[in-house]
Amino acid sequence: MSDYKSMFEQAVRTLAAIDRALEIGDDGCGDPEQTLHAIYNLKASPISEEAMDILRAENEKLKAEIAKLRKSMLEICEWTERYTSPGHPITTVAKRALET
């Protein structure tokens, strides 16, 4: 019988820890429906605002990097058109990269 009691106590502690992790309070598993509802909501929830802010910041960094690379490619095109023969492979590749 003590094995069942031990298993039950461990299950209660585990479910209470899950409730704390879900930030619904440690109610000693008095309301399993509340726990299941919180899990459902967590799974169904969109990405957090904090994560979106991080993604937006990274997106802005990437946009800035792309702008720098585009500027560099334009400078390469101008330079190779000025100082090499028409249709030089570097100019061709640079222009192709700018099209995308």
C-alpha positions in Angstrom: 0.0 0.0 0.0 2.9 2.4 0.7 4.0 2.1 -2.9 0.6 3.4 -4.1 0.8 6.2 -1.5 4.3 7.1 -2.6 3.3 7.1 -6.3 0.2 9.3 -5.6 2.3 11.8 -3.6 4.9 11.9 -6.4 2.1 12.4 -9.0 0.7 15.3 -6.9 4.1 16.9 -6.6 4.7 16.5 -10.3 1.3 18.0 -11.3 1.9 20.9 -8.9 5.2 21.6 -10.5 3.5 21.6 -13.9 1.0 24.1 -12.6 3.8 26.3 -11.4 5.6 26.0 -14.8 2.3 27.0 -16.5 2.0 29.9 -14.1 -1.4 28.9 -12.9 -0.3 28.5 -9.3 0.5 25.5 -7.2 -2.9 24.3 -6.2 -1.9 20.9 -5.2 -3.6 19.5 -8.3 -7.0 20.4 -7.0 -8.2 21.3 -10.5 -6.7 19.0 -13.2 -9.1 20.7 -15.7 -7.4 24.0 -15.1 -4.0 22.3 -15.8 -5.2 20.7 -19.0 -6.8 24.0 -20.1 -3.5 25.8 -19.5 -1.6 23.2 -21.5 -4.2 23.5 -24.4 -3.9 27.3 -24.4 -0.1 27.1 -24.3 -0.1 24.8 -27.3 -2.6 27.0 -29.2 -1.0 30.3 -28.4 0.9 32.3 -31.0 4.5 33.2 -30.6 5.1 35.5 -27.6 5.6 39.2 -27.9 9.1 38.9 -26.5 10.0 36.4 -29.2 8.4 38.6 -31.9 10.4 41.6 -30.6 13.6 39.6 -31.0 12.6 38.5 -34.5 11.8 42.0 -35.5 15.2 43.3 -34.2 17.0 40.5 -36.1 14.9 41.3 -39.2 16.0 44.9 -39.0 19.6 43.9 -38.7 19.3 41.6 -41.8 17.6 44.4 -43.7 20.5 46.8 -42.9 23.0 44.1 -43.9 21.2 43.5 -47.2 21.2 47.3 -47.9 25.0 47.4 -47.3 25.6 44.4 -49.6 23.4 45.9 -52.3 25.4 49.1 -52.1 28.6 47.2 -52.4 27.3 45.2 -55.3 26.3 48.5 -57.1 29.8 49.9 -56.5 31.3 46.7 -57.9 29.1 47.0 -61.0 30.1 50.7 -61.5 33.7 50.0 -61.0 33.9 47.0 -63.3 31.9 48.8 -66.0 34.2 51.8 -65.8 37.5 49.9 -65.7 36.9 46.6 -67.6 35.5 45.5 -70.9 31.7 45.5 -71.4 30.0 42.3 -70.2 32.9 41.5 -67.8 32.0 38.3 -65.8 32.2 40.2 -62.5 29.7 42.8 -63.7 27.4 40.1 -65.0 27.5 38.2 -61.7 27.0 41.3 -59.6 24.0 42.5 -61.7 22.5 39.0 -61.5 22.8 39.1 -57.7 21.1 42.5 -57.6 18.1 41.1 -59.5 17.2 38.8 -56.7 
